[in-house]
Amino acid sequence: MNTMNVDGYDAVIAYDPEINMFRGEFAGLNGGADFYAKDVESLRKEAEISLHLFLQACHERGIEPRKQYSGKFNLRVPPALHERLAIQAAAHGKSINAWVLDLLTEQATADSH
């Protein structure tokens, strides 16, 4: 997983071959905070600077830095997949929502380690 955690904030990291640099962007913020560098050590330093400036601007404007999530999202799937999900959920003695929530939690936990 191409992520970096800085002071409890997660950033997604990608390599941009057009500029021959790594690019990071903090996720889950109420605005944009990105950063660039040619190596990992410099990327972390730039991330710290970018985050600090973003948090400072939020504080000055009275804005909550983190996006608030409702805990709900809609997912559209093909009817055949919907049927398979219903069957698998029933086989596990769960509703589709509960079964998919277990799968998503398991995957998100596995990817964060």
HUQUI-V425326 format. One line per field, one symbol per residue. phi: phi as a letter, one per 20 degrees, with the letter a starting at -180 (. if undefined). psi: psi as a letter, one per 20 degrees, with the letter a starting at -180 (. if undefined). burial: 1 if it has 9 or more other C-alpha atoms within 8 Angstrom, else 0. A space follows every 10 residues. Layout:
phi=???
psi=???
burial=???
This chain:
phi=.eccdclnde cedbedffdl beccbfdmde rebdbcaebf ffffffffff fgffffffff emdffefedf ncbececfgf fgffffffff femcfggfff gfffffffff fed
psi=pmqppokjpp qppqpohhjl qqpqppqkql apnrqqrirg ghggghgggg gggghghggh ikpphpqpqh jqqqppqqhh gggggggggh hjkrrggggh ggggggghgh ii.
burial=0000010001 1110010000 1111110010 0011111100 0111011101 1001100110 0000100000 0000000000 0100110011 0001110111 0000000000 000
